[in-house]
Amino acid sequence: MPAAALTIALYGFDDPAAACARLRVFEPVRALTPAVRLLMGVVPSGPGHTVATDVLAAADLVLIQRFFPGPRTAPILEAIFASGKPVVYDTDDDFTAVPAGHPFFPRMAALVPHIRDTAGRATLVTVSTPGLAAVFRPLAARVRVVPNCLPEALWQPVAPPQRPVAAIGFAATPSHAPDLACLEPALSRLAQTAGFSGRFVFYGCPPAPGTFPGATILPFAPDYAAYAAKLPRLGLAIGLAPLADTPFDRAKSAIKWLEYTASGAAGIYADLPPYQDVVEDGQTGLLVGPQPQAWAEAVARLVADAPLRRRLAGKAREALDRSHWLATGASAFGDAWRSAAQGDTP
């Protein structure tokens, strides 16, 4: 007889269509259905949300996501912990180290004490990277790394493009504007160099006006399914993923490597832990330090060398197919949730 479905009550304020909610909850649950079912403790209501505790009675496990803990939700959190149900706190960002220029920063002073408290009281904390695990191990009794994977339901991988002009893409949320700004002068000079056979595409995070004449600039897509459908259609030969060397960025996941790889692009990535953990330099991508000129040189190298681009993209695709699709990774989510629900100890 099949085991009963694991019923999870979800509490989180992320838009269900957004990347974090899709990658960390909704797509893993869909991949695990019917073994797992979800009850919504938070429902969008106009500009805000309706939060309810009536789903707790039917739940085997409570899943609290990201920045749900805070002063306004403290009474709900008390009700959750008082229910006696096992609780998992999940995050893919280090909210304890948000830099001052980040859009999240103004809210963090009020939220971080509640996030720390929730992590400390939770049965299990799940995170996306070893760097995040190191942040939460001093705070929580149990921490487990459950990596982000690409959902096959959203991503249709494509082969590297074979076009005479190489498209160089920077796909990111607007919060990555500072990462791009550091590189803009060097990349803008490169783009305007005589004989340069590349063109720039900015998806979601535009450059400063006038810095890249003739570039394709596309608005941010908050719906992750729409983003996943569009990125592979842009024909990117090269993908850029710069990051500032901050504790917040060091704890991030290598999701951009997964996305660029599925889109057929050879990637150039910041030589920092999110990418050092998955990118084999010169084999499945290029790792580049913080010097803007080094990024310009890496772009120029790939633009001029189509066989190298295709080799990097091909090796990256092999690595992606081996272990980074959700068909392979969904079991890690299910194992973590069932372990917490059963009260397993470390």
C-alpha positions in Angstrom: 0.0 0.0 0.0 1.5 3.4 -0.9 2.5 5.7 1.9 0.1 8.5 2.8 0.9 11.9 1.2 3.0 14.2 3.3 0.9 17.3 3.9 2.8 20.6 4.2 1.4 23.9 5.4 3.3 26.7 3.6 3.9 30.1 5.1 5.7 32.6 2.9 5.2 36.0 1.3 7.0 35.4 -2.0 4.8 35.6 -5.0 4.0 32.0 -6.0 5.0 32.8 -9.5 8.4 34.2 -8.5 11.7 32.4 -8.8 12.3 31.6 -5.1 8.9 30.2 -4.5 9.0 28.2 -7.7 12.5 26.7 -7.2 12.3 26.0 -3.5 8.6 25.0 -3.0 6.1 24.8 -5.9 8.2 22.9 -8.5 9.6 20.4 -6.0 6.1 19.7 -4.7 4.8 19.3 -8.3 7.6 16.9 -9.0 6.8 14.9 -5.8 3.1 14.8 -6.3 1.1 12.7 -5.2 3.6 11.8 -2.4 3.5 15.5 -1.2 0.6 17.9 -1.1 0.6 21.6 -0.2 -1.8 23.7 1.9 -1.5 27.5 1.7 -1.2 29.3 5.0 -0.8 32.6 3.1 -3.0 33.7 0.3 -2.5 36.9 -1.8 -5.3 39.3 -1.1 -5.3 42.6 -3.0 -2.0 44.4 -2.3 -1.4 42.3 0.8 -2.0 38.8 2.1 -4.4 36.8 4.2 -2.6 34.6 6.8 -4.5 31.7 8.4 -3.8 29.0 10.9 -6.7 26.8 10.1 -4.6 24.7 7.8 -2.3 23.6 10.6 -4.6 20.9 11.9 -4.4 18.9 8.6 -0.6 19.4 8.2 2.1 16.9 8.9 4.7 19.7 8.6 4.9 23.5 8.5 7.2 25.1 5.9 8.2 28.7 6.7 10.0 30.5 3.8 12.5 33.3 3.7 11.2 36.6 5.1 7.9 35.4 6.5 9.2 35.8 10.1 8.8 39.4 11.3 7.0 41.6 13.8 3.7 41.4 12.0 3.7 37.6 11.8 5.0 37.0 15.3 1.6 35.9 16.7 1.2 33.5 13.7 4.6 32.1 14.4 3.7 31.5 18.0 0.5 29.7 16.9 2.6 27.6 14.5 5.1 26.5 17.2 2.4 26.0 19.7 0.6 23.6 17.4 3.4 21.0 18.0 3.8 20.4 14.3 7.4 20.0 13.0 8.6 23.2 11.4 11.1 23.7 8.5 12.5 27.1 7.9 13.8 27.4 4.3 15.9 30.2 2.7 18.2 30.7 -0.3 19.5 34.1 0.8 21.5 35.2 3.9 19.1 37.8 5.2 21.5 38.4 8.1 24.0 40.0 5.8 22.0 42.0 3.3 24.2 44.9 2.0 23.1 48.5 2.5 22.4 49.1 -1.2 20.1 46.1 -1.6 16.4 46.7 -1.9 15.8 44.3 1.0 18.0 46.3 3.3 15.5 48.8 4.8 13.3 45.9 6.1 16.0 43.7 7.5 16.6 45.3 10.8 13.1 44.5 11.9 13.0 41.0 10.3 16.4 39.5 11.2 15.7 38.9 14.9 12.6 37.0 14.0 14.4 35.0 11.3 17.1 34.1 13.8 14.5 33.1 16.4 12.5 31.0 13.8 15.6 29.2 12.7 16.6 28.5 16.3 13.2 27.0 17.1 12.7 25.1 13.8 12.9 21.3 13.6 15.1 21.7 10.5 16.6 24.6 8.5 17.0 23.9 4.8 19.3 26.1 2.6 20.5 26.1 -1.0 24.3 26.3 -0.5 27.1 25.2 1.9 27.8 28.9 2.5 24.3 29.4 3.8 24.6 26.3 5.9 27.6 27.8 7.6 25.6 30.9 8.4 22.7 29.0 10.0 24.6 26.2 11.8 25.4 28.4 14.9 21.7 29.3 15.0 19.9 26.0 14.4 19.9 22.5 15.8 19.7 20.9 12.3 20.7 22.4 8.9 20.5 20.6 5.6 21.7 21.8 2.2 19.1 21.1 -0.5 20.4 22.6 -3.7 18.4 24.5 -6.3 17.7 22.5 -9.5 16.1 23.5 -12.8 12.6 22.3 -13.2 12.1 20.4 -16.5 8.5 21.7 -16.5 9.7 25.2 -17.0 13.0 24.9 -18.9 13.4 23.6 -22.4 17.2 23.4 -23.0 18.6 24.6 -26.3 21.8 24.0 -28.2 24.5 26.8 -28.4 23.6 29.3 -31.1 25.5 29.3 -34.4 25.3 32.9 -35.5 27.9 35.2 -37.0 27.4 37.9 -34.2 27.7 36.6 -30.7 25.0 37.7 -28.3 26.4 38.5 -24.8 23.7 38.4 -22.1 23.3 39.8 -18.7 20.2 38.3 -17.1 19.5 39.4 -13.6 17.0 41.1 -11.2 17.3 44.9 -10.9 19.0 44.3 -7.5 22.1 43.3 -9.4 22.6 46.8 -10.9 25.7 47.4 -8.7 27.3 44.2 -10.1 26.8 45.5 -13.6 27.8 49.1 -12.9 31.3 48.0 -12.0 31.8 46.4 -15.4 30.0 48.9 -17.5 33.0 51.2 -18.5 35.2 48.3 -19.6 32.4 46.4 -21.4 31.1 49.6 -23.0 34.6 50.4 -24.4 34.8 46.8 -25.7 31.4 47.1 -27.4 32.4 50.2 -29.2 35.8 48.8 -30.4 36.2 48.7 -34.2 35.7 45.1 -35.4 34.0 43.8 -32.3 31.5 41.2 -33.4 29.4 40.9 -30.4 26.1 42.5 -29.3 24.9 43.0 -25.7 21.5 41.8 -24.4 20.3 43.0 -20.9 17.3 41.1 -19.5 15.9 42.4 -16.3 18.7 44.7 -15.2 19.4 47.6 -17.7 22.7 49.4 -18.0 23.1 53.1 -17.5 21.5 55.1 -20.3 23.8 55.5 -23.3 26.5 53.1 -22.2 25.7 50.4 -24.8 24.3 51.9 -28.0 22.3 49.4 -30.0 22.0 46.9 -27.1 18.8 44.9 -26.6 17.2 45.8 -23.3 14.3 43.8 -21.9 12.3 44.4 -18.7 12.5 42.2 -15.7 10.1 39.3 -15.7 8.8 38.6 -12.2 7.0 35.5 -13.4 9.7 32.8 -13.4 7.9 30.6 -15.9 7.8 33.5 -18.4 11.5 34.2 -17.7 12.4 30.5 -18.2 10.5 30.4 -21.5 12.2 33.6 -22.8 15.8 33.3 -21.9 16.6 30.3 -24.1 14.9 32.1 -27.0 17.3 35.1 -26.8 20.1 33.2 -28.7 22.8 34.0 -26.1 26.2 32.8 -27.0 27.7 34.2 -23.8 26.2 34.7 -20.3 27.6 37.1 -17.7 27.2 36.6 -14.0 29.3 39.1 -12.0 28.9 39.3 -8.2 30.3 41.6 -5.5 32.5 39.9 -3.0 30.2 40.3 0.0 29.0 37.7 2.7 25.5 38.0 1.2 26.7 37.2 -2.3 29.1 34.4 -1.2 26.1 32.6 0.2 24.1 32.7 -3.0 23.5 29.7 -5.3 24.8 29.1 -8.8 21.4 29.4 -10.3 22.7 31.6 -13.1 25.1 28.9 -14.2 22.1 26.5 -14.5 20.0 29.0 -16.4 22.7 30.1 -18.9 23.7 26.5 -19.5 20.1 25.4 -20.3 20.0 28.4 -22.6 23.0 27.2 -24.6 25.3 30.0 -23.5 29.0 29.7 -22.4 29.1 31.5 -19.1 31.6 33.9 -17.5 31.2 33.9 -13.8 32.5 35.7 -10.7 35.3 33.7 -9.1 33.4 33.4 -5.9 31.9 30.4 -3.9 28.5 30.3 -5.6 30.3 29.5 -8.9 33.5 28.0 -7.6 31.4 25.1 -6.3 30.0 24.1 -9.7 32.1 25.7 -12.5 35.2 24.0 -13.6 37.2 26.9 -15.0 38.0 26.5 -18.6 35.8 23.4 -18.9 32.2 24.3 -17.9 32.6 28.1 -17.9 35.1 30.8 -17.1 35.8 32.1 -13.6 37.0 35.7 -13.5 38.1 37.9 -10.7 36.8 41.4 -9.8 38.9 43.4 -12.2 36.6 44.9 -14.9 39.3 44.7 -17.6 39.6 40.9 -16.9 35.8 40.6 -17.7 36.2 42.6 -20.9 39.1 40.3 -21.9 37.1 37.2 -21.2 34.2 38.5 -23.3 36.5 39.4 -26.1 38.1 35.9 -26.0 34.8 34.1 -26.2 33.4 36.4 -28.9 36.4 35.7 -31.1 36.5 31.9 -30.4 33.2 30.2 -31.4 34.7 26.6 -31.0 35.7 27.5 -27.4 32.2 28.9 -26.7 30.6 25.7 -28.0 33.0 23.5 -26.0 32.3 25.3 -22.8 28.6 25.3 -23.4 28.6 21.6 -24.2 30.7 20.5 -21.2 28.4 22.6 -19.0 25.3 21.0 -20.5 26.8 17.5 -19.7 27.3 18.6 -16.1 23.8 20.1 -15.9 22.2 16.9 -17.2 24.1 14.7 -14.8 22.9 16.2 -11.6 21.1 19.6 -11.7 17.7 18.9 -13.1 14.7 18.7 -10.7 14.0 15.1 -11.8 17.2 14.2 -10.0 17.1 16.8 -7.2 13.4 16.7 -6.1 14.1 13.7 -3.8 16.4 15.8 -1.7 13.5 18.1 -0.9 11.2 15.1 -0.2 13.9 13.5 2.0 14.4 16.7 4.0 10.7 17.3 4.5 9.9 13.7 5.5 12.9 13.6 7.9 11.6 16.7 9.7 8.1 15.4 9.8 9.3 12.2 11.3 11.3 14.0 13.9 14.6 12.4 12.9 17.6 13.7 14.8 21.0 14.5 13.3 
